[in-house]
C-alpha cells in the first residue's frame, strides 16, 4: 500500500498530496528509524522495499527543500545505524544502498564525514566477506 501511494500504479500516477501526507506521517511517527532498526527481522523482498521507499522519500523535494534530508540531518544517529548495518551480513547491502543515497546530499555527507563512525569504513572495506567489503568500498567512493 505504501509503495502504491509513493509510486502510483500502472494506470495512475502518484498523488502529490497523498505522498506529502504519507511522508509527514512517516516523520511524525518516526517510522524510518524503526524500519532501519528492524531490517534484520525482514525477509529479502521486504528489505528491498524498505530501501526503495527510504530512497524515494530521500529524493523527494518540495521546491528547494528536501524534507527527508532535513529529517535525517536532525537525527545523525540514523546515519550511524546505516553505517553499523555493515556489521550484519544480512542487512549490509541494504544499508549500503540507503547510505549511498543519503551521502549524495551534502548536508548528510558532511555529518557522516565528521562522525567517528566514518572511520569504520576502513575496517569494512577489508572484511573477508567480498560482497560486504565491495559494497562498503562503493559507499566509501561516493
Helices and strands as residue ranges (DSSP letters): H 2-7, H 16-28, H 31-37, G 39-41, H 44-59, H 67-73, H 76-84, G 85-87, H 92-102, H 106-113, G 116-120, H 121-124, H 130-141
